[in-house]
């Protein structure tokens, strides 16, 4: 009999550690036996809810926040990304933007059954292809590759009601105690915070599956 495990994933597309954490999760899922089916549901979270519409220069923001050159921080993330086969160069994506539209189109991909794949594709477009995913047309192009009607995608990511739902969900996640991302919940029981080593994901999966 097939075992079904749900994993809730809280990430933000502008968070490089989320890129690493998602890659590690996916690698651990891919190694599971055939009798385990995993459903991943992505949820909105804002890395910085105060990011202005025009965006911010990440290097300047980090210098102001930590008082040092960001290269050291970037090298740590890039090194961890390489371990999981992700060729990340954070200097090539200089700006961070608000992500409400990204979260909205990702949330609305759930009925299509490609939500997690779309979330990964948008993150890859942002960090690895250096595309400006805050641009409606760029985001619609990516959504269309995963089964959205392009016009519908444009309408949905600009629908005030849908954007308000996304805003509420992101606020709810913070109110529930999630302070940073990536954040994972396995089988609605076990929580894992951060881009943990691969063996930590493997143990969390094994524990959650044992209790199904």
ABEGO torsion letter per residue (X at the ends): XBBBBBBBBBBBAABAAAAAAAAAAAAAAAABBAABBBBBBBBBBBABAABBAAEBBAAAAAAAAAGBBAAAAAAAAAAAAAAAGBBBBAAABABBBBAAAAAAAAAAAAAAGAAAAAAAAAAAAAAAAGBBAABAAAAAAAAAAAGBBAAAAAAAAABAAAAAAAAAAAAAAAAAGBABOBBBBBGGABBBBEBBBAAAAAAAAAAAAAAX
